[in-house]
Amino acid sequence: MFKKLEKDLNNRLIDFVIWWSYMNDYRTHVFEKFKKTWHEAYAHILVQWESFKQWYRD
């Protein structure tokens, strides 16, 4: 059971490293990309919230 879990974990780590290396990232900008995505999503939610409040008033 532990060998299967270890094999799955290793495969996921290898896939993660290969995927980011194909994107020419090499794990240097991973967190900046996640942070940028989070900020864009948060800004979108704020805009939608303001439009909902405006719609609700009308």
C-alpha positions in Angstrom: 0.0 0.0 0.0 2.8 2.4 0.9 4.7 1.6 -2.3 1.7 2.4 -4.4 1.2 5.7 -2.6 4.9 6.6 -3.0 4.8 5.7 -6.7 1.7 7.9 -7.2 3.3 10.8 -5.4 6.5 10.5 -7.3 4.6 10.4 -10.6 2.7 13.5 -9.7 5.9 15.4 -8.7 7.6 14.4 -11.9 4.6 15.5 -13.9 4.6 18.8 -12.0 8.3 19.5 -12.7 8.0 18.5 -16.4 4.9 20.6 -16.9 6.5 23.7 -15.5 9.7 23.1 -17.3 7.9 22.8 -20.6 6.5 26.3 -19.8 10.1 27.5 -19.4 9.3 28.3 -15.8 11.5 25.9 -13.8 9.6 26.6 -10.6 10.8 30.2 -10.3 7.6 32.1 -11.1 5.0 29.5 -9.9 3.9 31.5 -6.9 3.9 34.8 -8.8 1.5 33.2 -11.4 -0.8 31.9 -8.6 -0.7 35.2 -6.9 -1.5 37.1 -10.2 -4.4 34.7 -10.9 -5.8 35.2 -7.4 -5.6 39.0 -7.7 -7.3 38.9 -11.1 -10.1 36.6 -9.7 -10.5 38.9 -6.7 -10.8 42.0 -8.9 -13.4 40.2 -11.1 -15.4 39.3 -8.0 -15.3 42.9 -6.7 -16.5 44.2 -10.1 -19.3 41.6 -10.2 -20.3 42.5 -6.6 -20.6 46.2 -7.4 -22.7 45.5 -10.5 -24.9 43.2 -8.4 -25.4 46.0 -5.8 -26.2 48.4 -8.6 -28.7 46.0 -10.1 -30.3 45.2 -6.8 -30.9 49.0 -6.1 -32.6 49.4 -9.4 
